[in-house]
Amino acid sequence: QFTFEILQVSLWQELVDRSARLDVILSLSSVARAYDMSRPRVVNENVLDIKNGRHILNEQTVAGSFIPNDAHFSEDSDRIHVITGPNFSGKT
């Protein structure tokens, strides 16, 4: 009896955990689709190449006047970029 109850609790906890993970994945995918976002493509090269990069909070705050930015960092390019501007201006 006792072992059976522990097994039931363990299975219930596993079900809840898997349901929570599924909920997170579905929520993130729903937001990504609604705001036309995409996941990064990971490559073996030491490069970061962003085309039309957006920050969701900045984009939503300025409502229609946000301009997407490109950024390219690689082994052959400069390693340090100093980005200045007022707070909350999209420097992230």
KOLDO-555081 format. One record per atom (N, C-alpha, C): residue number from 0; residue in three letters; atom name; x, y, z. Coordinates in nm, 4 decimals. Atoms other than C-alpha are relative to their C-alpha. Example, Ala and Ser with C-alpha at 12.3 -4.5 7.8 and 13.67 -1.06 7.14 Angstrom:
% KOLDO-555081
seq,type,atom,u,v,w
0,ALA,N,0.0890,-0.1190,0.0000
0,ALA,CA,1.2300,-0.4500,0.7800
0,ALA,C,0.0900,0.1200,0.0000
1,SER,N,-0.0820,-0.1190,-0.0060
1,SER,CA,1.3670,-0.1060,0.7140
1,SER,C,-0.0770,0.1090,0.0730
***
This chain:
% KOLDO-555081
seq,type,atom,u,v,w
0,GLN,N,0.0828,-0.1195,0.0000
0,GLN,CA,0.0000,0.0000,0.0000
0,GLN,C,0.0869,0.1254,0.0000
1,PHE,N,-0.0839,-0.1180,-0.0133
1,PHE,CA,0.2658,0.2528,0.1068
1,PHE,C,0.0844,0.0221,-0.1259
2,THR,N,-0.0820,-0.0095,0.1202
2,THR,CA,0.4915,0.1791,-0.1929
2,THR,C,-0.0837,0.0459,-0.1182
3,PHE,N,0.0894,-0.0379,0.1079
3,PHE,CA,0.1980,0.2138,-0.4305
3,PHE,C,-0.0319,0.1498,0.0062
4,GLU,N,0.0302,-0.1426,-0.0155
4,GLU,CA,0.1120,0.5588,-0.2880
4,GLU,C,0.1200,0.0854,-0.0387
5,ILE,N,-0.1215,-0.0735,0.0371
5,ILE,CA,0.4725,0.6768,-0.3250
5,ILE,C,0.0164,-0.0007,-0.1510
6,LEU,N,-0.0096,0.0112,0.1454
6,LEU,CA,0.4720,0.5522,-0.6840
6,LEU,C,-0.0999,0.0934,-0.0665
7,GLN,N,0.1007,-0.0896,0.0560
7,GLN,CA,0.1476,0.7412,-0.7527
7,GLN,C,0.0437,0.1457,0.0127
8,VAL,N,-0.0475,-0.1367,-0.0211
8,VAL,CA,0.2946,1.0628,-0.6065
8,VAL,C,0.1134,0.0298,-0.0972
9,SER,N,-0.1127,-0.0180,0.0911
9,SER,CA,0.6110,1.0173,-0.8108
9,SER,C,-0.0479,0.0179,-0.1443
10,LEU,N,0.0540,-0.0135,0.1356
10,LEU,CA,0.4144,0.9671,-1.1319
10,LEU,C,-0.0740,0.1328,-0.0166
11,TRP,N,0.0719,-0.1281,0.0042
11,TRP,CA,0.1949,1.2680,-1.0508
11,TRP,C,0.0981,0.1163,-0.0114
12,GLN,N,-0.1013,-0.1052,0.0062
12,GLN,CA,0.5028,1.4855,-0.9920
12,GLN,C,0.0652,0.0052,-0.1386
13,GLU,N,-0.0578,0.0059,0.1351
13,GLU,CA,0.6510,1.3699,-1.3230
13,GLU,C,-0.0965,0.0598,-0.1021
14,LEU,N,0.1014,-0.0543,0.0905
14,LEU,CA,0.3254,1.4530,-1.5029
14,LEU,C,-0.0081,0.1523,0.0123
15,VAL,N,0.0057,-0.1445,-0.0227
15,VAL,CA,0.3129,1.7995,-1.3460
15,VAL,C,0.1248,0.0678,-0.0574
16,ASP,N,-0.1247,-0.0562,0.0519
16,ASP,CA,0.6779,1.8652,-1.4340
16,ASP,C,-0.0012,0.0064,-0.1528
17,ARG,N,0.0050,0.0017,0.1472
17,ARG,CA,0.6305,1.7622,-1.7967
17,ARG,C,-0.1045,0.0987,-0.0531
18,SER,N,0.1032,-0.0961,0.0408
18,SER,CA,0.3110,1.9680,-1.8221
18,SER,C,0.0519,0.1430,0.0109
19,ALA,N,-0.0567,-0.1338,-0.0180
19,ALA,CA,0.4923,2.2744,-1.6869
19,ALA,C,0.1010,0.0316,-0.1097
20,ARG,N,-0.0981,-0.0215,0.1078
20,ARG,CA,0.7752,2.2319,-1.9372
20,ARG,C,-0.0695,0.0243,-0.1336
21,LEU,N,0.0763,-0.0182,0.1237
21,LEU,CA,0.5267,2.1973,-2.2219
21,LEU,C,-0.0664,0.1370,-0.0024
22,ASP,N,0.0637,-0.1313,-0.0097
22,ASP,CA,0.3440,2.5093,-2.1018
22,ASP,C,0.0996,0.1113,-0.0321
23,VAL,N,-0.1033,-0.1004,0.0269
23,VAL,CA,0.6683,2.7121,-2.1084
23,VAL,C,0.0344,0.0024,-0.1484
24,ILE,N,-0.0353,0.0074,0.1419
24,ILE,CA,0.7593,2.5913,-2.4572
24,ILE,C,-0.1111,0.0572,-0.0871
25,LEU,N,0.1125,-0.0508,0.0785
25,LEU,CA,0.4126,2.6632,-2.5947
25,LEU,C,-0.0182,0.1505,0.0180
26,SER,N,0.0125,-0.1437,-0.0249
26,SER,CA,0.4007,3.0077,-2.4311
26,SER,C,0.1075,0.0780,-0.0746
27,LEU,N,-0.1088,-0.0682,0.0712
27,LEU,CA,0.7407,3.1074,-2.5696
27,LEU,C,-0.0204,-0.0050,-0.1507
28,SER,N,0.0215,0.0099,0.1447
28,SER,CA,0.6538,2.9799,-2.9166
28,SER,C,-0.1161,0.0879,-0.0439
29,SER,N,0.1136,-0.0858,0.0319
29,SER,CA,0.3230,3.1673,-2.9097
29,SER,C,0.0429,0.1463,-0.0085
30,VAL,N,-0.0499,-0.1381,0.0010
30,VAL,CA,0.4950,3.4965,-2.8229
30,VAL,C,0.0945,0.0208,-0.1187
31,ALA,N,-0.0928,-0.0121,0.1128
31,ALA,CA,0.7682,3.4321,-3.0807
31,ALA,C,-0.0750,0.0144,-0.1320
32,ARG,N,0.0794,-0.0099,0.1227
32,ARG,CA,0.5090,3.3803,-3.3526
32,ARG,C,-0.0732,0.1337,-0.0077
33,ALA,N,0.0760,-0.1251,-0.0021
33,ALA,CA,0.3033,3.6841,-3.2471
33,ALA,C,0.0872,0.1208,-0.0332
34,TYR,N,-0.0894,-0.1137,0.0217
34,TYR,CA,0.6079,3.9140,-3.2627
34,TYR,C,0.1051,-0.0269,-0.1073
35,ASP,N,-0.0891,0.0330,0.1119
35,ASP,CA,0.7780,3.7523,-3.5642
35,ASP,C,0.1456,-0.0146,0.0438
36,MET,N,-0.1349,0.0239,-0.0514
36,MET,CA,1.0798,3.6374,-3.3648
36,MET,C,0.0488,-0.1354,-0.0492
37,SER,N,-0.0569,0.1282,0.0417
37,SER,CA,1.3155,3.3565,-3.4562
37,SER,C,0.1128,-0.0386,0.0947
38,ARG,N,-0.1081,0.0465,-0.0864
38,ARG,CA,1.5640,3.1439,-3.2706
38,ARG,C,0.1331,0.0148,-0.0729
39,PRO,N,-0.1305,-0.0143,0.0652
39,PRO,CA,1.9359,3.1890,-3.3359
39,PRO,C,0.0437,-0.1309,-0.0647
40,ARG,N,-0.0594,0.1167,0.0643
40,ARG,CA,2.1159,2.9543,-3.5696
40,ARG,C,0.1431,-0.0102,0.0516
41,VAL,N,-0.1317,0.0199,-0.0584
41,VAL,CA,2.4227,2.8154,-3.3954
41,VAL,C,0.0913,-0.0645,-0.1035
42,VAL,N,-0.0985,0.0513,0.0951
42,VAL,CA,2.7310,2.7595,-3.6105
42,VAL,C,0.1311,-0.0278,0.0732
43,ASN,N,-0.1277,0.0341,-0.0620
43,ASN,CA,3.0792,2.6262,-3.5396
43,ASN,C,0.1010,0.1142,-0.0047
44,GLU,N,-0.0934,-0.1119,0.0104
44,GLU,CA,3.2520,2.9512,-3.6400
44,GLU,C,-0.0148,0.0931,0.1203
45,ASN,N,-0.0006,-0.0962,-0.1091
45,ASN,CA,3.3433,3.2156,-3.3848
45,ASN,C,-0.0541,0.1332,-0.0520
46,VAL,N,0.0614,-0.1172,0.0614
46,VAL,CA,3.0950,3.4718,-3.5179
46,VAL,C,-0.1378,0.0249,0.0615
47,LEU,N,0.1339,-0.0407,-0.0398
47,LEU,CA,2.7893,3.6656,-3.4080
47,LEU,C,-0.0485,0.0964,-0.1074
48,ASP,N,0.0504,-0.0803,0.1109
48,ASP,CA,2.5893,3.8025,-3.7011
48,ASP,C,-0.1501,0.0194,0.0189
49,ILE,N,0.1401,-0.0317,-0.0266
49,ILE,CA,2.2600,3.9758,-3.6256
49,ILE,C,-0.0521,0.0880,-0.1124
50,LYS,N,0.0656,-0.0776,0.1056
50,LYS,CA,2.0340,4.0999,-3.9050
50,LYS,C,-0.1355,0.0465,0.0522
51,ASN,N,0.1262,-0.0578,-0.0465
51,ASN,CA,1.7460,4.3332,-3.8174
51,ASN,C,-0.0305,-0.0382,0.1449
52,GLY,N,0.0148,0.0342,-0.1406
52,GLY,CA,1.8021,4.2750,-3.4462
52,GLY,C,-0.0970,0.0928,0.0706
53,ARG,N,0.1005,-0.0768,-0.0727
53,ARG,CA,1.5251,4.3850,-3.2146
53,ARG,C,0.0040,-0.0401,0.1467
54,HIS,N,0.0177,0.0283,-0.1422
54,HIS,CA,1.4766,4.4093,-2.8401
54,HIS,C,-0.1487,0.0162,0.0270
55,ILE,N,0.1459,0.0014,-0.0106
55,ILE,CA,1.1169,4.3190,-2.7593
55,ILE,C,-0.0541,0.1124,0.0870
56,LEU,N,0.0501,-0.1063,-0.0869
56,LEU,CA,1.0802,4.5689,-2.4742
56,LEU,C,0.0134,0.1366,-0.0658
57,ASN,N,-0.0171,-0.1285,0.0698
57,ASN,CA,1.2252,4.8595,-2.6725
57,ASN,C,-0.0998,0.0126,-0.1133
58,GLU,N,0.0905,-0.0025,0.1143
58,GLU,CA,1.0192,4.7706,-2.9761
58,GLU,C,-0.1439,0.0288,0.0427
59,GLN,N,0.1361,-0.0212,-0.0477
59,GLN,CA,0.6956,4.7627,-2.7765
59,GLN,C,-0.0185,0.1385,0.0627
60,THR,N,0.0089,-0.1285,-0.0679
60,THR,CA,0.7748,5.0834,-2.5888
60,THR,C,-0.0117,0.1172,-0.0975
61,VAL,N,-0.0009,-0.1137,0.0925
61,VAL,CA,0.8389,5.3096,-2.8887
61,VAL,C,-0.1074,-0.0108,-0.1071
62,ALA,N,0.1196,0.0177,0.0834
62,ALA,CA,0.5362,5.1765,-3.0817
62,ALA,C,0.0103,0.0580,-0.1406
63,GLY,N,-0.0015,-0.0373,0.1406
63,GLY,CA,0.6096,5.1984,-3.4526
63,GLY,C,0.1220,0.0776,-0.0461
64,SER,N,-0.1166,-0.0766,0.0428
64,SER,CA,0.9266,5.4078,-3.4494
64,SER,C,0.1313,-0.0743,0.0259
65,PHE,N,-0.1207,0.0780,-0.0260
65,PHE,CA,1.1702,5.1292,-3.3567
65,PHE,C,0.0660,-0.0389,-0.1318
66,ILE,N,-0.0757,0.0355,0.1197
66,ILE,CA,1.4443,5.0695,-3.6158
66,ILE,C,0.0883,-0.1197,0.0337
67,PRO,N,-0.0851,0.1175,-0.0246
67,PRO,CA,1.5970,4.7179,-3.6237
67,PRO,C,0.1461,0.0294,-0.0364
68,ASN,N,-0.1429,-0.0232,0.0188
68,ASN,CA,1.9775,4.7057,-3.6083
68,ASN,C,0.0721,-0.1272,-0.0408
69,ASP,N,-0.0889,0.1099,0.0354
69,ASP,CA,2.2443,4.4849,-3.7630
69,ASP,C,0.1255,0.0088,0.0869
70,ALA,N,-0.1276,0.0054,-0.0717
70,ALA,CA,2.5584,4.3747,-3.5785
70,ALA,C,0.0764,-0.1213,-0.0495
71,HIS,N,-0.0840,0.1109,0.0453
71,HIS,CA,2.8494,4.1592,-3.6897
71,HIS,C,0.1287,0.0006,0.0819
72,PHE,N,-0.1223,0.0175,-0.0764
72,PHE,CA,3.1259,4.0321,-3.4647
72,PHE,C,0.0629,-0.1320,-0.0438
73,SER,N,-0.0706,0.1228,0.0374
73,SER,CA,3.3885,3.7802,-3.5764
73,SER,C,0.1453,0.0115,0.0432
74,GLU,N,-0.1417,-0.0016,-0.0351
74,GLU,CA,3.7517,3.6864,-3.5192
74,GLU,C,0.0757,0.1053,-0.0800
75,ASP,N,-0.0687,-0.0950,0.0863
75,ASP,CA,3.8502,3.9144,-3.8078
75,ASP,C,-0.0395,0.1448,0.0250
76,SER,N,0.0460,-0.1364,-0.0241
76,SER,CA,3.6554,4.2176,-3.6873
76,SER,C,0.0498,0.0485,0.1359
77,ASP,N,-0.0375,-0.0565,-0.1290
77,ASP,CA,3.7136,4.4471,-3.3933
77,ASP,C,-0.0639,-0.0803,0.1123
78,ARG,N,0.0500,0.0791,-0.1121
78,ARG,CA,3.6730,4.2720,-3.0601
78,ARG,C,-0.0831,0.0825,0.0979
79,ILE,N,0.0702,-0.0840,-0.0958
79,ILE,CA,3.5439,4.5686,-2.8608
79,ILE,C,-0.0740,0.1094,-0.0752
80,HIS,N,0.0807,-0.1069,0.0563
80,HIS,CA,3.2628,4.8013,-2.9584
80,HIS,C,-0.0550,0.0812,0.1165
81,VAL,N,0.0546,-0.0872,-0.1032
81,VAL,CA,3.1767,5.0994,-2.7415
81,VAL,C,-0.1277,0.0592,-0.0556
82,ILE,N,0.1307,-0.0459,0.0467
82,ILE,CA,2.8084,5.1720,-2.7803
82,ILE,C,-0.0535,0.0983,0.1023
83,THR,N,0.0460,-0.1033,-0.0919
83,THR,CA,2.6851,5.4954,-2.6304
83,THR,C,-0.1406,0.0443,-0.0368
84,GLY,N,0.1330,-0.0522,0.0242
84,GLY,CA,2.3486,5.6618,-2.6017
84,GLY,C,-0.0757,0.0087,0.1302
85,PRO,N,0.0786,-0.0128,-0.1226
85,PRO,CA,2.0786,5.7445,-2.3521
85,PRO,C,-0.0465,-0.1371,0.0480
86,ASN,N,0.0546,0.1244,-0.0538
86,ASN,CA,1.9464,5.4759,-2.1233
86,ASN,C,-0.1268,-0.0375,-0.0745
87,PHE,N,0.1175,0.0549,0.0658
87,PHE,CA,1.6822,5.2537,-2.2822
87,PHE,C,-0.0083,0.0440,-0.1450
88,SER,N,0.0018,-0.0395,0.1414
88,SER,CA,1.7870,5.3429,-2.6362
88,SER,C,0.0341,-0.1156,-0.0916
89,GLY,N,-0.0234,0.1155,0.0850
89,GLY,CA,1.8407,4.9896,-2.7633
89,GLY,C,0.1428,-0.0471,-0.0054
90,LYS,N,-0.1397,0.0412,0.0002
90,LYS,CA,2.2045,4.9391,-2.6719
90,LYS,C,0.0173,-0.1478,0.0317
91,THR,N,-0.0118,0.1419,-0.0313
91,THR,CA,2.1303,4.5867,-2.5558
91,THR,C,0.0064,-0.0764,-0.1273
***
